[in-house]
Amino acid sequence: MTITKDTPIEEVLNIPAAEEVLMMHGLGCAGCSGCGSVNFGTLANVAKMHGLKADQIVAEINRAIDAAEED
C-alpha cells in the first residue's frame, strides 16, 4: 500500500502506522473535534491546514507502512 498527498484522510486514518506518524506531527486527526462535522478531504489538505509539508508526512507514512509490512 502506498499513500499519496491525494489519499483521503479517512483512508489514512485506517492505517495504524499512519496514525502514529500523524500524531508525531501533532495531528490528532482521529480525535479532532472537527472530523465529525467537516470533510477534510486529502492528506495534503490536512497538512496545509496545520502548516505542515505534505510531502514529508507522506514519505514518513510510507516508510512506516513498509516497516510494518516487513514485520
C-alpha positions in Angstrom: 0.0 0.0 0.0 1.2 3.5 -0.9 -0.1 6.8 0.4 0.0 10.0 -1.7 -0.9 13.6 -0.9 -4.2 12.9 -2.6 -5.2 10.0 -0.4 -8.4 10.8 1.5 -7.6 11.4 5.2 -10.3 8.9 6.1 -8.3 6.2 4.4 -5.1 7.3 6.0 -6.7 7.1 9.5 -7.5 3.4 8.9 -3.8 2.6 8.8 -2.2 2.2 12.3 1.3 3.0 11.2 0.0 6.2 9.6 -1.9 7.3 12.7 1.4 7.1 14.6 3.1 9.4 12.1 0.3 11.9 12.2 0.4 12.0 16.0 4.2 12.7 15.8 3.4 15.8 13.8 0.7 16.9 16.2 -2.1 15.8 14.1 -4.7 14.2 16.3 -7.0 13.7 13.3 -8.7 10.7 14.8 -9.8 12.7 17.9 -10.2 16.1 16.1 -13.4 17.8 17.2 -13.9 18.9 13.6 -13.6 15.5 12.0 -17.2 14.5 12.7 -18.6 17.6 11.1 -16.1 18.6 8.4 -14.7 16.6 5.5 -11.0 17.5 5.4 -10.5 15.7 2.1 -7.0 14.7 1.4 -3.8 14.3 3.4 -2.5 17.4 1.6 -5.4 19.5 2.8 -4.9 18.4 6.4 -1.2 19.2 6.2 -1.9 22.6 4.7 -4.4 23.4 7.4 -1.8 22.8 10.0 1.1 24.5 8.2 2.9 21.2 7.6 4.7 19.9 4.5 2.6 17.1 2.9 5.5 15.6 1.0 7.4 15.0 4.3 4.4 13.4 6.0 3.7 11.2 3.0 7.3 9.9 2.9 7.2 9.2 6.7 3.9 7.4 6.4 5.0 5.2 3.5 8.3 4.3 5.4 6.2 3.4 8.4 3.8 1.3 6.3 6.8 -0.5 4.7 8.3 -1.2 8.1 5.1 -2.6 9.4 4.6 -4.8 6.4 8.1 -6.3 6.9 7.3 -7.3 10.5 
